[in-house]
């Protein structure tokens, strides 16, 4: 008997967006203290790729990277728009997005979510 809720493997809770369509905007702190912003479906795998030298050119030689913040988006387009808005911030403003509430509030301010 089912509970009437979608299966966890097929749907994300709280929204009817399949998990495979979820994208994340992430901010990573490089070992030199700089911040890098990108998008990925699997943030942990993307950070591992950066650390292995297979990520963006900017992060090569700046590892290891640590996750500073991430924000879930419902589509790749939404993630790309939010990434662009974050990249337009200065480093101090970017570092202020370290907790999920401030990242959500920033996304609302730029009308991404």
C-alpha positions, 0 to 999 in steps of 0.5 A: 500500500502506498502512502500517496506521496511520490517515491523519494527516488522519483520526486523531490519533496516539497516540489514536483520537480524530478530529482534529475532536473535539479541544479545547484548554484554553488560557491566554493572557497579556494585555498588562496581564499578566493571564491569560485561560483558555478552550477552542477547537478552533483556539487560534491562530484563537481568539487572533486573534479575541480580538485582533480584539475578537471574543473574550470581553469580558474580553480586549477592550482587553487585547490583544495576547494571547500563548499562555501554555499549552495542553492538548489534551483528547479532548472538549468536556466534558473541556475544559470541566471542565479550564477550570473547574478552571484558572479556580479557580486563583489567578494565581500557580498559573495562571502555573505551568502554563506548560509542558506537563508541569505542565499535564498533571500538573495535569489528572491531579491534578484527574482530568480526564485 
